[in-house]
Amino acid sequence: MIRRAVAGGALAGLWCGALDSMLATAADPTGYPSLLSFFLAFVILAVVVGAAYALLAVAARLLLPGALRKDPGAYSLSLATFLVSLFTLSRIAGLDAISAIRENPSSAAVELGAILLLSFLAGAGSWLLVARISPSPSRDRRIAIAAFLGAGCLSAAAFAAVLMHIPSYDADVAISTPPAERALPDNAPFRHVILLTIDTLRKDAVTAYDPDGAGTPHIDSLANDSIVFENAFSSAPWTVPAFVSMFTGLPPDVHGINRNFPTLPPTFRTLAEHMAGAGYQTAAIGSQPQLLRIGRGFDTYQLGPSPPVVHSQTTAGRLFNRLAQQDWTTEVITDLAVQWLDEHGGDDFFLWLHWLAPHVPYEPPPAYLPQSPLIGKLGQSFEGVSSVHAGREIRTPSEREWLRILYDAEVRYTDDAVGRVLESLQRLGIYDDALVIFTTDHGEEFWDHGHWEHGHSLYDELVAVPLFIKLPGAAEATRIGAPVSTTALLSTILDLCGAELPDDRSIVGSLKPSLDGASPTRTPVYMGAVEYFEPREGVVFDDFKYIVGVASGHEELYDRAEDAAEQDSLVGSHLGELERGRAILEKRTRPSPAGEPAPDSAGDVAPSDEVQEQLRALGYVE
């Protein structure tokens, strides 16, 4: 009995471990940080399943002693089949993820019931199949050998698939790499360059742009010392392509990166690499799991979360990575930033700080929530991203108002974090002479055009962004109305710092002439890289925005001066502007640097470990 229980448990554990590894590798081929993590995840699951088999075997011995005595071999195989089927079906259905059960418990209960029934039928079927052969030691031996060989082959295949992609996690990421010996020239215009970005920040949430905004006194104080761009646009309505454009100077149709968790091709030289080459120490501190692998050029790259323990798509990974995960809150990011400034305030540096809030989930501290009956009725936080997209939640006007209240509270929370950093710069005597840039990657829709969140359109609630640049000394309140793109930040920062500009006609030009007082050129601003639904491209020229669906050819044209909400398309009435928008997009050339094609997915690394869980919480994956 003990020998059979050990053998059955080992068989079930091997099959489950192999299937778990295969499914994890299929979902994310590069998710194992090391071979040790592969064996760790495999062994942990095999031991757990083996222990479950032993418990079931003991229970069955007490409940069904006759069946065991009649044909113990068939029973052992049927029990192993039941466990392997239960695990595999639950794994495929996603019920091994705690978040899936928590988000929709009733649906999970129905799915679990169906899985238990199917697993029972699979176990019963294996019993009936084996029981047709007369019980004998030789029969049981042949079945056991075949089952173990199958598990062994599957395990070997999983190991080979993992081996092909190790190492993976550290590709293209510099984490806390000591800086090389660098020195700025004595006549360098700036010795401290700070780029402040807040994820998912609507332009109208900043009271420097809209007096009815969320209430952002610290951001507004920076705007009062800065040159404010009233018509700045992100290159894309979601994080990855927007930041890739910002850090390479390349529009989305040139860099071609429009997926989660990319690495950058070696032909793309980043802003951090340029700044390091110019003599600056470079550091990035913040939270955004999708950007963990675009840190090339940063000496310090503390863009949480920490590197994973094991593959996030394995069952063991879902547990251990969750336990080991550091919570990169707004407060933690700000503490790290202030600490870094205290340690490096005397150095010549380029520092990028990125706060993830107010990105979903909306979880503002209670102190930032207003007195509203909706808070008492509906709660102080919200994280049900997929349920909103599925149409199950946030269906009434009051619920939508509540969601915006939570978002605005997150904005106020992050505004205080910006204030702490600005105070630290002032305390260290850095602020007055520093170059400080403030912007975001994209905005957030609250049913302005019938949808919520971001990534799905090119309307202003997603691509019109705050942008202001603080130069040394006290600046008069200056506003520039010409349309500009945040893609221009690479060339602008290098130009302002006196660094060598890239010799690449694909890179968007510098805004320095406008900052120096020259009349701004009204260059058309391109945007694209929509994440969801039909791919779209758009261009802002003068006061108009033209949007076209790449697949359908559906066109939209808006007069932003007369229709700021972009509700009334002028396609049928403004044929001249329509033709101009078409012509601008049609004339765009899309060369990649060094003559290479746009990479799209070449060299990308899929999400791994707890990062996948973070992406799910942020709404990027289901």
N, C-alpha and C positions, 0 to 999 in steps of 0.2 A: 504494500500500500504506500509506504513512504517513498520507495523507489519510483513508483508510478506517479506520485504527486510531484516529485522533484522533476521527473522527465517531462510531465505535462506542463508544469509551470515554466520550465526552461523553453519548451517548444512555443508556448503562447507568448512568452517574453521576447524570444528571438523574432517571431513574426511581427509582433507589435513594434518592437524597436526598429526593425528593418522597414516596415511600412511607414512609420513615423518619419524616419530619415528620408525615405524616398519622397514622401509628400512635402516635407520641408524643403528638400533640395529642388523639387519641381517648382515650388512657389518662389524660392529665392536661392538660386544655385550658388551664390557667393556669401551666404549668410553665416557660415561657420568661421569664427575668428581663428580657429586652429584645429588640428586633428584631435588634440586633447578634448576640445569642446564637443567634437563629434562622439567620441567614445563616452564622454561623461553623460551626454544626453541619452545615448543609446542604453548604457548600462542602468542608469537611474530608472528609465521606463521599463526595461526588461525585469528589473528586480521588483518594481511595484506590481507589474502584471503577474509575475510569478507568485508573489505573495497573495494577490487576489485569487489566483487559481487555487492556491493551497487552502485558503479560507472556504471557497466554494466547494472544494473536494471534501473537506471535513463536514460541511453542512450537508452535502449530498449523502455522505456515508451515514449520517444520522437519520436523514429523511427517507432515503431510498436504498436501504441495505440490500434488498433483493436484486435490484438492477445491477448493482456493482458486482455482486457475486456471480450473476448470470453472464455478464460480458464486460469485464472491467476495461478491456482495451477500447471497445466502442464508446464506452462512457467517457474515458479520458480524452479521446479525440473529439467527441461532441462538446465537451466542456471547453476545450481549447478553441474549437471553432466558434463557440458562442462568444468567448471573450475577445477573440481577434475580430470577429464581425462587429461586436459592440464598440470596440475601440475605433475600428476603421470608419464605420458609418458616423459615429459621433465626431470623429476628426474631420471628415469631409463636410459634415453639416455645420461645423464650427462650434459645436457644443463643448469643445475642450477649452474654449475661451470664456473666462468668467464674465467679461464685458458683454458677450452675446446673450448670456442667460439673464444678466442683470437688466439689460436694456429692454428685453421683451420676454418676460418669464412665461407668460401664457403660451406664446408660440413655441418657446423652447420646450415646454412640458409636452405639447402635442408631438413635436418632433422626437422627443426622447421616447415617448410611448411607441411611436412607429418604429423607432430604431430597436427598442427592446423586442418588439414582436418579430421583426425581420431577423434579428440575431438569434432569437429562440428557434425560428424556423430553420435558420442555417445550421444550428447545432443539432436539431432534430433530424434534418436531412442527412447530415454526416453520420449520425447514429444509424439511421435506416440503411444507408449505403454500405457501411462497414458490417452491420449486423447480418447482411445477406450472405456474407462469407462465414463459414463455421469458425467459431472462436478457437484460436490456437496460438501458442507462443510465436510460431513462425509468421503467422499473419500479422500479429501485433508488431513484430520486429520489422517486417517489410514496410508497414505503414509508417512506423516511427522513423525509419531511415529515409523514406521518401519525404516525409514532412520536414525533417531536419535538413535534408539536402536543399529543399525548396527555400527554407528560411535562410540557409547559408548562402545560397546563390543571390537571393534578394539583398541580404546584408552586404555581400561583396559588391553588388552593383551600386548600392547606396554609397559605400566607401569609395568606390572608383569615381563616382560622380562628384563627391566632395573633394577628393584628392585633386581633381582637375582644376578646382577653383581656389585652392589654398596657396598663398595667403590672399585675403580679400579685403578685410576691413580697413586696413590702413592705407589703401590705395589713394594717392593724391591728397593726403591729409597731413599737415604738419601740426602736431599737438605738442606744445611746450618745447619746441626745438630751440636750443640756445641760438641767439642771433650771431651772425658773423660780425667781425669788427667793421664798423661803418662810421662814416663821419660826413656830416653835411658841410658844404662850403660855407665860409664865413658870411657870405652875402645872401644866404638862403632867405627867401621872404618869410617863411614860416618854419618854426621848429616844433610846433605842436599842431597836429591835424586830427580833428575828431569828427567822425561820421556817426551821427545818431539816427537810428532807424527804429520805428515802431511798426510791428506787423499789423496788417489789416486795419489801418487807420483811415477812416473816412475824412475827406477834406473838410466837410461841414461839421465834423465833431470838434475841430480846432477853432477856438473862438477868435483867433487872429484872422480867420477867414469868414466865420459866421458868428455873429454875436449871440445867436441862439444855440451855439454848440454845447458840447458836454460840460465845458468849464475847464480850461487848460491854462491857468495863470503862469505856470513855469515855462511852458512851451511858448506862450504869448510873449513873455519877457525876452526870450531868445529872439523871437520874430521882431521885436521892437529894436533890437540891436543889429538886425540883419537886412539884407536885400531879399525881399519876398517876391517869389514868382507866383503870379495869380492864375496862370494857366499852364501849370506843369502836369505832365502826364507820365504815367508808368508805361513801359513797353508792353506789359501783359497784365491780365487780371488775376494772376496768382503768383506765388512766391518764387518758384524755381526760375522760370524764364526771366522774370523781372530782375532778380538779383544777378543772374548770369549776365544780362545786358548791362546792369549797373557796374559790374566788376570787370567786364571785358570791353565795354564801349560798343558792343555789337548788337544790332537789333535782332529780335527773335528769328526773323526769316533768314538771317545770316548765320547765327550760331546754331540754330536748329535744335536746341535742347528744350524739350517740353514734356518732361516726365519726372516722376519723383526720384529723388536720391541720386543725382547724376555725379559723374566725375567729369572734369574738363579735359578735352583733348590737349596734348602738349603744345599744339600750335597756338593756343589761346594764352596770351600773356595777361595775367590778372593785374588789377590795380595794386594789390599788395606786393606783387613781384616788382612792379615799376617803382613803388615807394621804397622797397628794400634796396633796389638798385640805386636809388637816388641818395641813400644814406640814412633812411629812417629805420628805427626799430618798429616792428609791425605787430599788432595784437588785435585779436577779435574775441569779444566776450558776449555771450548771449544764449538764446535758446531758439532753435528751429531745426527739428530733426531732419528736415529735407536737405539742409545745407551742410551736413557733416563732412561731405567730401569735396567741397569746393574751396578748401582752405589753403591752397597752394600759395606760397609767398608770405604767409603769416608765421612769425616766429612763435607766437603764442596763439593757439586756436582753441579757446575754451567755449565752444558752442555746444552746450549740452544736448543730449545726455552723455554720460560716460560710456566708454566702450563696453560692449555687451559681455556677458558671461558665456552664454551658449546661444545657439540659433533661436531666434524669436519664434520661428514657425514650428519648432519642436514642442512637444508637450512639456518637457522639462524646462525649456526656455521660457515658456509663458509664466511659469511659477518663479524660477530663480531670478530671471531678469527683473521681474516686478519687485521682488524683495531687495535686489541690489540697486535698483534705479534711484538715482538722486533726483529730487524734485527741484527742477530749475525754475523756480518762481521768479516773479518780478523783483522781489526783495533780494533773493539770492544773487541774481544777476547784478543788481545795483551794488550790493555789498562787495562782490568780486571786482566790479569796476572801480569803486572808490579805493579799495585796497591796492589795485594795480596802479592807479594814479598816484597814490601815496608813495609807492615804491619806485615809480619811474617818472615822477614829475620833473626831475632834472634832466631827463634824457630827451633826445630828439625822437619823436614818435609819431606814428600814424595808428590811431586807435579807432576801431569800429565796435560800437555797442548796439546790440539788437535785442529789443524786448518783444517777446511773443504775444503777451496780452496787448490788445483786447481780442485776440483770436479765440474762437471757440475751443474748448468749452468756456462759457461765461461764468466765472466764479469770483466776482469781486469781493474784497473784504467788506464786512457789514458796515464799517465806518464810512464807506464811499457810496452807500445806497441812500437814495432820497426817501423821505417819508411819503409812501405811496400805498394805497390799499391793495394794489396789485402785488406788491412784494409780500404782504401778509397772506394773500390768497394763493399765489402761485409759487412762491418760494424765492430764495436768494441766489439761486444758481441754475444753470441749464447746460446739459451736455448731450442731449438726444439728437445728434446731428442726423443720423440716418433716418430716424423716425419723422423728422421734419421733411426731408427729401421724399420720403415715401407717402407723405400727406396724412400721417396719423396724428401729428401734434402741431400746435401753433397754427390753428385754423381760423381763429376769430380775431377781430381788430384789437380787442383788449389783450389777448395773448401776444400779439405782435408788438403792441406798445410795451408790454412787459419785457419782451426780449430786447428792445432798444434801450429800455431803462438799465438793464443789466450791462449791456454793451457800453453805454455812456459811463456807468460806474467804473468799468474796467479802464476806460480812457482816463478818468480822473486819477485812478490808482497809478497808472503808468506815468501820468503827468507829474505826480509827486516824485516818482523815481527819477525822471529827467531833472527835476529840481535839485535832487540830492547830488547828481553828477555836476550840474552847473555850479552849485555851491562849493563842491570840492575843487573845481577848476579855479574858482575865485579865491578860495582859501589858500591854494598853492601858488597864486599869482600867475596863473597860466591863461586865464580866460581872456583878458584884454587883448593879448597879442596872438591868440590862437585863431586858426581857421576852423570854424565849426559849421558843419553841414547837417541839416535836419530834413528827413523825408521818410517815406514809407515805401513798401513794395506794391501795395494795392489797397483798395478800400473794402467796403462790405455793403452788400445790398440788403435792404430791409423791405422787400416787395415793392421797390420803386418801379420795377418792370415785371412784377409778378413772380419774382423768385427771392431766395434768401441765400446768404453767404457769398461766396466769390468763386471765380474761375470760369464762369459760364458765359460772360458777355463782355462787350467793349463799351458799355455805357459809363457815363461819368462817375456814378457812385462807386465804380470799381477802378477806373483808370485815371480819373482826375485826382491828383495827390498834392499834399502840402510839400512845398520845397522852399527853404530859405537858407541863405549862405551868409554867415557872419565873418566879416573881414576885420582886421585889427583896428582898434580905436573905436570911438563912439560914432556910430553911423546914424545918419538921418533916416527917418522912416521912408524907405524907398521901395516902390513896387513896380514890377515889370509885367506888362500885360501880354506880351507876345507868347505864343505857345512854344513850350520847350519840353524836352524829354529827359527823364532821369538817366537815360542811357548816356547822356552827355557828361555825367559826373566824372567818369574816368579821365577824359581829356581835360575837363575843367579843373579838376584837382591838380593834375600834373602841370597844367599850364600855370596855375596860380602859384605852385611851389617851385616854378622854374625848372622842372624836370623835363627830360627829353620826351617829346610827344611821339607816339608810335607812327611809323610811316605805313599807314594802312588806310586806304580810302574807304574801307567798310566801316571804320570807327566814326561814331557821331562826333561832330566838332565841338570845340570848347565854348562855354558861355562867358569866358573872361572878357571879351569885348563889351558885352552888355553890362557886366559888373563894373567895368572901367568907365561907363557912362556913354558908350557909343549907342547909337540908335539900333535897337535889336532887329536883326533880320527875321522876317516871318517865314522861317523854313517849315515846310510841312513836317508834321510829327507822325511817325508810323507806330502802330500798335498791332499786336496779334497774339499768337500762342494761347488761344482759348483752351482750357483744360477739358471742359465738358461739352457735350452736344456737338453741333456742327462747327467745324473750324471756321473762324472768321478772321478777316483782316480789316483794319481801319486806318484812316488818316485824318488828322486835323489840319486844316488849312484856313487861314484867316479866321473867320468866326464860324466856320462850318466843320461838321464831322461827317465823313462818309464811311459806311460800314457795308461790307459785302460778305455773304456766305460763300465759302470756297467751293462747296459741293453743289449747292442749289442755285447760286448766283443771285440770291435774294438781296436786294439793295435797300439801304436806309440812308437818308440824308437829313441832317438837323442843323438849324440855325441856332447855335449855342447862345448868341446874344439875345435872341427873341424867345427861345425855348430852352431855357437852362435845364429843365427836367427831361428833355429829349423824348417828348411824348408824341409829337406831330411830325411824321416824316414828310419831307418835301420832294420826294422822288418824282411825283407827277407834275410838279409846278415849277421847279427850279432846274431846268434842263442844262443850263450853262454850268452851274456849280456841280451838277451830277456828272457831266462829262469831264469836268476838271478832276473830280475825285477819282473817276475811273482812270484817267490818264496818268495821274500821279502814281497809282498802284501799278499800272501796267508798265510804266517806265522804270520802276525800281529794278535795279540789278542786284543779284544776290550772290556775289562771290564770297567764298569762304577764305580766311587767311591762308597764305601759302598755296593758294590755288586748289585746296582740298574741298571736297563736297561738304555741305553742312552735315554735322555728325549725327543728328537725330538721336540715335541710341548707341552709336559706336562708343565703346569704352565706358558705358554707364554701368553702375553697380547698383543692384536692386536693394531695397531696404532690408536690414538685417536686425535680428535680435529684438530688444525691446523697442527699437525705433519703429518697427511695423505696428506695434501696439500704440505708440504715440501717434503715428499717422492715422490710425483708426479713430483714436480719440479726437483728433483734430479734424476728422471728416474727410481725409484724402483717400482713404480706402474703406471698403465695406468689410 
